[in-house]
């Protein structure tokens, strides 16, 4: 049984979430609080497995409470707030302070939204329960100024052989992936093969996430747009709530952003990206599957392996949730399983054709 505390100044939200979650056999709301001060008193008596936290509340805002909580007694926290959409700063402050997931509430129709989103919210709670959280520490120092690819090599030429051997890296991640991707991308050199990523993340958040990473990494990072070209030194991240496919025109790789139904209960889906990669890149692809709950990406990665791609999984010890990598390993889709900090090195070796 997963115990949950709900901290929200709206009595309607507290009551509705309690009713909605009571329908799940493995989840129980053990406490509700109207603001962080109320929550702090109740936490002295009851420590839940997961906290659902609003941002805008009286007496103390949710982000301040989150920072204090994670600095002293870390508990997996899911942000559930209408303020998340107002500005990416709220979202990335929450992630920087240690929130494990973000659920965006609408400003109107909240009760209906919560009732319709029961499966999403319940899955987020289950994933949060499995998350290993740690105490919040001081932020890292500001990065050195970033150079462009022109400092290392000239822009790529305009023509390429039709039978290309150019490598492409595709990555899938979910719970815990925002931090794992930062570690991975910071380690990539400026001339690495093009990278295409699906990270399970809500709509409106991925552009700011990409921009934040772009400011601290050597490679260029952006939210993918339809027909963006996959280039060396460039990373494209799937926009929230849209599928991302790798395509090829002659020797050029590019991406397609498209709507569609949920695949493996996700949009964007790692399976969609990996399947398109198997079709259009074949043995020229390097696949990476990172921390995350569920099995999204496992079957697509197996399709990649079947056509000659080289596939890497993050190991259990460095995963927040060893779900997606475990499922890919289980069905024989993975060539190498390594700690998070070794993935970039292995990807570059494979991309350069060196023994791995």
Buried (B, 14 or more C-beta within 10 A) or exposed (E): EBBBBBBBBBEEBBBBBBBBBEEBEEBBBBBBBBBBBBBBEBBEEEBBBBBBBBBBBEEBBBBBBBBBBBBEEBBBBBBBBBBBBBEBEBBBBBBBBBBBBBBBBEEEEBBEBBEEBBEBBBBBBBBBBBBEBEEBEEEEEEEEEBEEBEEEEEEEEEEEEEEBEBBBBBBBBBBBBBBBBBBBBBBBEBBBBBBBBBBBBBEBBBBBBBBBBBEBBBBBBBBBEEEBEBBBBBBBBBBBBBBBBBBBEEEBBBBBBEEEEEBBEBBBBBBBBBBBBBBBBBEBBBBBBBBBBBBBBBBBBBBBBEBEBBBBBBBBEBBBBBBBBBBBBEEEBBBBBBEBEBBBEBBBBBBEEEEB
